[in-house]
Amino acid sequence: MKKKISLFLGFMLVLTLLAGCGQQKTTEPPKPADSQKTITFRLGHVCQTEHPYHYASKYFADQVAEKSKGRIKIDIYPARQLGGDRDMLEMIINGSLDMGSISTCIFGGFTPLLDAYQLPFLIDSYEVLDKAIPGKASDELLKGLEAINVKGLGVYDAGMRYLVMRKSPINSLADMKGLKLRVSEAPLLVDIFNAIGASPVPMPYGEIYSALQTGVIDGIEMDLSALVVEKHFEVAKYVTESGHYTWPFALIMNKKAWDSLSAEDKKIFEEAAKATYAFNHQNIRELDAKSLAFLKEKGVQFNKLSAEAVKAFREAEKPVYEKYTKKDARIQAFVDEVNALKK
């Protein structure tokens, strides 16, 4: 009996020792912290790689990579690879796309806030743009995007917009009457060009060239960089330097993707977005000068509206201001802030 008890106690001792050894052998080294994981986001836009949309998006992505020491990567999909502006905005809202550089006028179907940036003749020079964006009232507009499940990181610009015609230049308000003018698929732009007597034709960006070539439309309103990279100048050679507004685009992120970032990473994104403003504003100036020289070399004819013509255009657009500033107090606040900067 004693022998059996001794054997049993010995067997239990061996099991105890083995269990202890097993625990030591299976101990794993600590896992790396989440802050060391590589994170990749997708960002889409509609323009070619030689356009301000792409340059600004790439500069932002490079800044994020540098500030995160390569830990955060942003892959850019240009030239409508992921769809048009509206397609991508919807994808960002529902979370199937992380980020995008989206034309502000497209937001009108979801929120009126960003229409503030494109009210006619409000931001009428790059000097005004420098002061107005970024600014306090602009920041409030971006914050409002959270209501549609989007984080607004910044609003950048593709440059001043001009009237571009197939057959003859625009010299007066009367010249606009009945012209079939392509506009982006946005209620604001339809209202703007209806107000000055044109017949606006909403049309996707990628269909412009063929519509000009076949005479479906008489003209477009476009920035100089796009005229060059999309080759619109081949089928429309009369440019009126109307400067009726600039072409802003918002750098946005799906709200859930934004909320998934650590406080440290959010700061990196915000600092990168802020740094992109100075780059973008200088970039559009340089591209305008380069594009202007190129277009003149290609035989494109330029003219400017007289002071009297500009006054007539501005007067005709007053109903547009009345309609859109009533939609949200933050739009009126932005208009007031920009007008104060001009004084």
C-alpha positions as CSV (number, residue, x, y, z in Angstrom):
1,M,0.0,0.0,0.0
2,K,2.8,2.4,1.0
3,K,4.6,1.6,-2.3
4,K,1.5,2.5,-4.3
5,I,1.1,5.8,-2.5
6,S,4.8,6.6,-3.1
7,L,4.4,5.9,-6.8
8,F,1.3,8.0,-7.0
9,L,3.0,11.0,-5.3
10,G,6.0,10.6,-7.5
11,F,3.8,10.6,-10.6
12,M,2.0,13.8,-9.5
13,L,5.4,15.5,-8.9
14,V,6.5,14.7,-12.4
15,L,3.3,16.1,-13.9
16,T,3.6,19.3,-11.9
17,L,7.2,19.8,-13.1
18,L,6.2,19.1,-16.7
19,A,3.4,21.6,-16.4
20,G,5.7,24.2,-15.1
21,C,8.2,23.6,-17.9
22,G,5.4,23.7,-20.4
23,Q,4.2,27.1,-19.2
24,Q,7.8,28.5,-19.5
25,K,8.2,27.1,-23.1
26,T,4.9,28.5,-24.4
27,T,5.5,32.0,-23.1
28,E,5.4,34.4,-26.2
29,P,7.3,37.6,-26.6
30,P,5.1,40.7,-26.3
31,K,3.2,41.6,-29.6
32,P,4.1,44.9,-31.3
33,A,1.9,47.8,-30.4
34,D,-0.8,48.9,-32.8
35,S,1.1,52.1,-33.5
36,Q,3.7,50.0,-35.3
37,K,1.3,48.4,-37.8
38,T,1.3,49.7,-41.4
39,I,-2.1,51.2,-42.4
40,T,-3.1,51.7,-46.0
41,F,-6.0,53.9,-47.2
42,R,-7.4,54.3,-50.8
43,L,-8.0,57.8,-52.2
44,G,-9.8,58.5,-55.5
45,H,-10.2,61.6,-57.7
46,V,-11.5,62.3,-61.2
47,C,-8.5,64.2,-62.8
48,Q,-5.4,63.3,-64.6
49,T,-2.0,63.1,-62.9
50,E,-0.9,66.5,-64.3
51,H,-3.9,68.3,-62.6
52,P,-4.0,70.2,-59.3
53,Y,-6.4,67.5,-57.8
54,H,-3.6,64.9,-58.2
55,Y,-0.7,67.2,-57.1
56,A,-2.5,68.2,-53.9
57,S,-3.6,64.6,-53.2
58,K,-0.1,63.3,-53.7
59,Y,1.5,66.1,-51.6
60,F,-0.9,65.3,-48.7
61,A,-0.2,61.5,-49.0
62,D,3.6,62.2,-49.0
63,Q,3.3,64.4,-46.0
64,V,1.3,61.7,-44.1
65,A,3.9,59.1,-45.1
66,E,6.8,61.3,-43.9
67,K,5.2,62.3,-40.6
68,S,4.3,58.7,-39.8
69,K,7.7,57.4,-40.9
70,G,6.1,55.3,-43.6
71,R,3.6,53.6,-41.3
72,I,0.6,55.2,-43.0
73,K,0.3,54.8,-46.7
74,I,-2.3,56.4,-49.0
75,D,-2.8,54.8,-52.4
76,I,-4.1,57.3,-55.0
77,Y,-6.5,56.3,-57.8
78,P,-6.7,59.2,-60.3
79,A,-8.5,59.8,-63.6
80,R,-11.9,58.3,-62.7
81,Q,-10.5,54.8,-62.0
82,L,-13.0,54.4,-59.2
83,G,-15.9,56.4,-60.9
84,G,-17.0,60.0,-61.1
85,D,-17.2,62.5,-58.3
86,R,-20.7,61.6,-57.2
87,D,-19.9,57.8,-57.3
88,M,-16.9,58.3,-55.1
89,L,-18.6,60.6,-52.7
90,E,-21.3,58.0,-52.2
91,M,-18.7,55.3,-51.7
92,I,-16.9,57.4,-49.0
93,I,-20.2,58.1,-47.2
94,N,-21.1,54.4,-47.1
95,G,-17.5,53.3,-46.3
96,S,-16.6,51.3,-49.4
97,L,-13.9,54.0,-50.2
98,D,-11.7,55.5,-47.5
99,M,-10.9,58.9,-49.0
100,G,-11.3,61.2,-51.9
101,S,-10.6,64.6,-53.4
102,I,-14.1,65.5,-54.5
103,S,-15.4,68.6,-56.3
104,T,-17.3,70.7,-53.7
105,C,-20.3,71.3,-56.0
106,I,-21.1,67.6,-56.0
107,F,-21.9,67.7,-52.3
108,G,-25.1,69.7,-53.0
109,G,-27.2,66.6,-53.3
110,F,-26.2,65.7,-49.7
111,T,-25.6,69.0,-47.9
112,P,-25.7,72.6,-49.0
113,L,-22.7,73.7,-47.0
114,L,-19.9,73.4,-49.6
115,D,-21.9,75.4,-52.1
116,A,-20.6,78.4,-50.2
117,Y,-17.1,78.0,-51.8
118,Q,-18.5,78.4,-55.4
119,L,-20.9,81.3,-55.2
120,P,-20.3,83.4,-58.3
121,F,-17.7,86.1,-58.1
122,L,-17.2,85.6,-54.4
123,I,-13.6,84.3,-54.5
124,D,-12.5,86.3,-57.5
125,S,-8.7,86.2,-57.1
126,Y,-6.0,84.0,-55.7
127,E,-5.2,86.7,-53.2
128,V,-8.7,86.4,-51.8
129,L,-8.4,82.6,-51.9
130,D,-5.2,82.7,-49.8
131,K,-7.0,84.6,-47.0
132,A,-10.4,82.9,-47.2
133,I,-9.2,79.2,-47.2
134,P,-8.3,78.1,-44.7
135,G,-10.3,80.4,-42.4
136,K,-12.6,80.3,-39.5
137,A,-15.8,80.2,-41.5
138,S,-14.4,77.6,-43.9
139,D,-13.5,75.4,-41.0
140,E,-17.1,75.5,-39.8
141,L,-18.3,74.4,-43.2
142,L,-15.9,71.4,-43.1
143,K,-17.0,70.4,-39.6
144,G,-20.6,70.3,-40.9
145,L,-19.7,67.3,-43.1
146,E,-19.8,65.0,-40.2
147,A,-23.6,65.1,-40.5
148,I,-23.2,63.0,-43.7
149,N,-20.7,60.6,-42.2
150,V,-17.7,62.4,-43.6
151,K,-14.6,63.9,-42.1
152,G,-13.6,67.1,-43.9
153,L,-9.8,67.5,-43.9
154,G,-9.3,70.4,-46.2
155,V,-10.6,72.4,-49.2
156,Y,-8.1,72.9,-52.0
157,D,-8.4,74.4,-55.5
158,A,-7.9,73.6,-59.2
159,G,-7.7,77.2,-60.3
160,M,-9.8,80.0,-61.7
161,R,-12.6,79.1,-64.1
162,Y,-13.1,80.7,-67.5
163,L,-15.8,80.5,-70.2
164,V,-14.5,78.4,-73.1
165,M,-16.4,78.4,-76.4
166,R,-16.3,76.5,-79.7
167,K,-17.2,79.3,-82.2
168,S,-16.7,82.8,-80.6
169,P,-15.7,84.5,-77.4
170,I,-18.0,86.0,-74.8
171,N,-17.9,89.8,-74.4
172,S,-21.1,90.6,-72.7
173,L,-24.0,89.2,-70.7
174,A,-26.1,89.2,-73.9
175,D,-23.6,86.8,-75.5
176,M,-24.6,84.1,-73.0
177,K,-28.3,84.0,-74.0
178,G,-29.3,80.5,-75.0
179,L,-25.8,79.0,-75.1
180,K,-25.7,75.3,-74.4
181,L,-23.0,75.3,-71.7
182,R,-21.8,72.1,-70.1
183,V,-21.9,72.3,-66.3
184,S,-21.1,69.8,-63.6
185,E,-24.0,67.7,-62.3
186,A,-24.8,70.1,-59.5
187,P,-27.9,72.3,-58.8
188,L,-25.8,75.3,-57.8
189,L,-24.1,75.5,-61.2
190,V,-27.3,75.0,-63.1
191,D,-28.7,78.0,-61.1
192,I,-25.6,80.1,-61.7
193,F,-25.7,79.7,-65.5
194,N,-29.5,80.0,-65.8
195,A,-29.2,83.3,-64.0
196,I,-27.0,84.7,-66.8
197,G,-29.2,83.5,-69.6
198,A,-27.4,80.4,-70.7
199,S,-28.9,76.9,-71.2
200,P,-26.8,74.8,-68.8
201,V,-26.3,71.1,-69.7
202,P,-25.4,68.9,-66.7
203,M,-22.8,66.3,-68.0
204,P,-20.2,64.0,-66.5
205,Y,-16.6,65.3,-66.7
206,G,-15.5,62.4,-69.0
207,E,-18.0,63.3,-71.7
208,I,-17.0,66.9,-72.3
209,Y,-14.5,66.4,-75.2
210,S,-16.9,64.4,-77.4
211,A,-19.7,66.8,-76.6
212,L,-17.7,69.7,-77.8
213,Q,-16.4,67.9,-80.8
214,T,-19.8,66.9,-82.0
215,G,-21.5,70.2,-81.2
216,V,-23.8,68.8,-78.5
217,I,-22.7,71.8,-76.4
218,D,-21.5,75.3,-77.4
219,G,-19.0,75.6,-74.7
220,I,-17.8,74.8,-71.1
221,E,-16.5,76.6,-68.1
222,M,-13.2,75.2,-67.1
223,D,-9.8,75.9,-65.4
224,L,-6.7,76.2,-67.6
225,S,-5.0,73.0,-66.3
226,A,-8.0,70.9,-67.3
227,L,-8.1,72.5,-70.8
228,V,-4.6,71.2,-71.3
229,V,-4.6,67.8,-69.7
230,E,-8.1,66.8,-71.1
231,K,-7.2,68.4,-74.5
232,H,-10.4,70.4,-74.6
233,F,-8.4,73.1,-76.4
234,E,-8.4,71.0,-79.5
235,V,-12.2,71.5,-80.0
236,A,-12.8,74.8,-78.2
237,K,-10.4,77.7,-78.9
238,Y,-12.0,80.8,-77.5
239,V,-11.3,81.5,-73.8
240,T,-12.9,84.4,-72.0
241,E,-11.1,85.1,-68.7
242,S,-14.3,85.6,-66.7
243,G,-13.0,84.4,-63.4
244,H,-16.5,83.7,-62.3
245,Y,-15.3,81.4,-59.5
246,T,-12.5,79.0,-58.7
247,W,-12.9,75.2,-58.7
248,P,-12.6,74.0,-55.2
249,F,-12.4,70.3,-54.1
250,A,-12.7,68.8,-50.7
251,L,-10.2,66.3,-49.3
252,I,-12.5,64.0,-47.3
253,M,-12.4,60.7,-45.3
254,N,-15.1,58.2,-44.3
255,K,-16.0,59.1,-40.7
256,K,-15.6,55.5,-39.4
257,A,-12.1,55.3,-41.0
258,W,-11.3,58.6,-39.4
259,D,-12.6,57.4,-36.0
260,S,-10.4,54.3,-36.3
261,L,-7.3,56.4,-36.1
262,S,-5.4,57.0,-32.9
263,A,-5.1,60.6,-31.6
264,E,-1.5,60.6,-32.8
265,D,-2.5,59.6,-36.3
266,K,-5.4,62.1,-36.5
267,K,-2.9,64.8,-35.7
268,I,-0.6,63.6,-38.5
269,F,-3.5,63.8,-41.0
270,E,-4.5,67.3,-39.8
271,E,-1.0,68.6,-40.0
272,A,-0.6,67.2,-43.5
273,A,-3.8,68.7,-44.6
274,K,-2.8,72.1,-43.2
275,A,0.6,71.9,-45.0
276,T,-1.1,71.1,-48.3
277,Y,-2.8,74.6,-48.5
278,A,0.4,76.5,-49.2
279,F,1.6,74.0,-51.7
280,N,-1.8,73.9,-53.5
281,H,-2.2,77.7,-53.8
282,Q,1.3,78.0,-55.2
283,N,0.8,75.1,-57.5
284,I,-2.3,76.5,-59.2
285,R,-0.5,79.8,-59.9
286,E,2.4,77.9,-61.5
287,L,0.1,75.7,-63.5
288,D,-2.0,78.6,-64.7
289,A,1.1,80.4,-66.1
290,K,2.4,77.2,-67.7
291,S,-1.0,76.3,-69.2
292,L,-1.6,79.9,-70.5
293,A,1.6,79.9,-72.4
294,F,0.9,76.4,-73.8
295,L,-2.6,77.2,-74.9
296,K,-1.5,80.5,-76.6
297,E,1.1,78.5,-78.5
298,K,-1.6,76.1,-79.7
299,G,-3.6,79.0,-81.1
300,V,-6.2,79.4,-78.4
301,Q,-7.6,82.9,-78.3
302,F,-8.0,84.8,-75.0
303,N,-10.1,87.8,-74.1
304,K,-11.2,89.6,-70.9
305,L,-14.6,90.9,-69.8
306,S,-14.8,94.7,-69.4
307,A,-15.6,96.1,-66.0
308,E,-19.1,96.9,-67.2
309,A,-19.6,93.3,-68.4
310,V,-18.4,91.9,-65.1
311,K,-20.8,94.3,-63.2
312,A,-23.7,93.0,-65.3
313,F,-22.8,89.4,-64.6
314,R,-22.6,90.1,-60.9
315,E,-26.0,91.9,-60.9
316,A,-27.6,88.9,-62.6
317,E,-26.3,86.5,-60.0
318,K,-27.9,88.2,-57.0
319,P,-30.9,85.8,-56.8
320,V,-28.4,82.9,-56.6
321,Y,-26.9,84.5,-53.4
322,E,-30.3,85.0,-51.9
323,K,-31.3,81.4,-52.5
324,Y,-28.1,79.7,-51.2
325,T,-27.3,81.9,-48.2
326,K,-30.7,81.2,-46.8
327,K,-30.0,77.4,-46.8
328,D,-27.6,77.6,-43.8
329,A,-26.3,80.3,-41.5
330,R,-22.8,79.0,-42.0
331,I,-23.0,79.8,-45.7
332,Q,-23.9,83.4,-45.0
333,A,-21.1,83.5,-42.4
334,F,-18.6,82.4,-45.1
335,V,-19.9,85.0,-47.6
336,D,-19.6,87.7,-44.9
337,E,-16.1,86.7,-44.0
338,V,-14.8,86.6,-47.6
339,N,-16.4,90.0,-48.4
340,A,-14.8,91.5,-45.3
341,L,-11.4,90.2,-46.6
342,K,-11.8,92.2,-49.8
343,K,-12.2,95.6,-48.0
